[in-house]
Amino acid sequence: MATTQVRTYTVREGLLDEWVQRWREEIVPLRLEFGFTLGEAWVDRERNKFIWTISYDGPESFAERNQKYWASSAREGMDLDPKDYLVETDVREVERVY
């Protein structure tokens, strides 16, 4: 069974569009390469929020695969530190009911 997370990020003032662009161009392709499935992504401009869903359904746990993603040379070489963009993160595991 797939594990799905809803991730809500509060992005630093003035950096929302830059974050979205880097997420699309850098994070998404690498996440897909590591076998993750991405659902939808939204912005709440009024609150500087970026919300997205990510799933993994493979032989490893989500946590194990996520650790491999973060430890990869491709991720380390990305020159993208989330702390430069994100003020707060909220990650929740969810179950689909419909």
N, C-alpha and C positions, 0 to 999 in steps of 0.2 A: 504494500500500500504506500502510495506517495505521501511524503511529508510536505506540507505547504505552510509557508510563512507569509504573513502580511507585515510589511516593513513600512513604518512611518518615520520619516526623517524631518526634523526641523532644520532648514537650511539657513546659513548666515544671510543676513540682509544683503540684497543686491547680487547674490550669487546663484539664485535659483536657475536661471536660464543656462548659465555656464555648467552647473552641476548636471542638469538634464542632458546637455550636449555630451559631456564627458561620459555620463552613464550610458547613453545610447551608443557612442562610438567606441568606448573602451571596455566598460564593464559587461555590457550585454554579450558581445561576441565571445568573451572569455568564459562567462558563465555558461553559455551554450556549449562551448568546447568541452567544458567539464561535466556535461550531461544534465545540467539544470534546465528546467522548463520555466519560462517566464510568462506570467499572465499579463494582466494589464498594469499600466502605470498612469498615475494622475498627479497633477499639481493643484494645490490649493494656494493660489497666489496671495490671498488675503492674509493667510497665516504662515506663509513661507514654508509650506509642507510639500513633501514629495512622498507619495504612497505607491507601493508596488507589491506584486505578489511573485513569489519564487517557490518552485517545487523541485523535489528530487525523488525519483523512484528508481533506485538501482540496487546493486548488491550491497552497498555500504549504507550506513546511516547518513542522514542529512549532515549531522555534525562532522562525521569522518570525511565526507566529500567536501564539505565547506572548508575544513582544515587544509585539505590538499590544494584547494583553490587558492587560499591565502598564502600557502607555503610555496606555490609554484614560482618559477623564475619569471614567467610572463607577468604575474601579478606584482611581484617585487619590482620588476623593471618598468612598471606602468607610471611611476612618478605621480601617483595619485593617492594622497593621504586623506582619508575621509574627514579627519579632524580639521583640515583646512576649509572644509565646506559645511560640515554638519555640526550643529549645536547640540542636538539631542537625537537619539534613535530609540524607537520602540519596536521590538520584534516580538510577534505573537504567532505561535503555531495554531493553525485553525483546521477544522474538519469541514469538508463540503457536506451539506445536507440537502442540496437541490442541484 
